[in-house]
Amino acid sequence: MSGRLIVSVSGICDRTLEDVALFRRLLEERGVTASFLVAPRLKGGYRLDRDGSTVDWLAEQRVRGDAIVLHGFDQAATKTRRGEFSTFPAHEANLRLTAADRTLEHLGLRTRLFAAPGWTVSHGTLTVLPRNGFRLLAGLTGITDLARQQTERARVLGIGEGFLSEPWWCRTLVLSAERTARRSGVVRVAVAARHLRRPGIRQAMLDAIDLALLHSCVPAVYEWPTRPFLTRAA
């Protein structure tokens, strides 16, 4: 049985779009799809609803087979150093999820997939996600089908946004991706868009992807399946 390869990119905005588009073209050359982790608001006063070029580009990528994943609401308004949605009680999580969902719906990018900044969610967030219509949660150590309450274990291998970006970590990521691919597991590699302008990091991501493909991993995106595919319950 072949493994799967899921590539995700976060932090997409007007300042990073050019680097993300280049990376997307490199993925396309390899026949690899991407999952774009999108937040309505980012640090520095960025708002997606004021960035028509990025919205149009994301919409085009989804038509071509990529996935849009909600990635928080307003990271700049998170007071703690921990990721948004990692400590929220259900009421606060519900308010932010509702606001984020409405924004993406207005922009034509509505999704039923969720991945929190930092990949970690609080119990309150986990409780209200399905109540708000979300079907899939991409977490740090697994992918959870919220409708069927099943989790497929697979750890994220990331660069930036809570993960390191030093050269030694990039080498570790590549080796870890290869080990997972050899076992026909799910290779989940993630990168913060602002790091893609650094050739070394971009190459590390491509090396991990190429090794996963070499070991016959099938390119995939985060998606809610119409039939069960999760075989191991958490």
Secondary structure, 3 states (H helix, E strand, C coil): CCCEEEEEEECCCCCCHHHHHHHHHHHHHCCCCCEEEECCEECCCEEHHHCHHHHHHHHHHHHCCCEEEECCCEHHHCCCCCCCCCCCCHHHHHHHHHHHHHHHHHCCCCCCEECCHHHCCCHHHHHHCHHHCCCEEECCCEEEECCCCEEEECCEEEECCCCCCCHHHHHHHHHHHHHHHHCCCEEEEEEEHHHCCCHHHHHHHHHHHHHHHHCCCEEECCCCCCCCCCCCCC
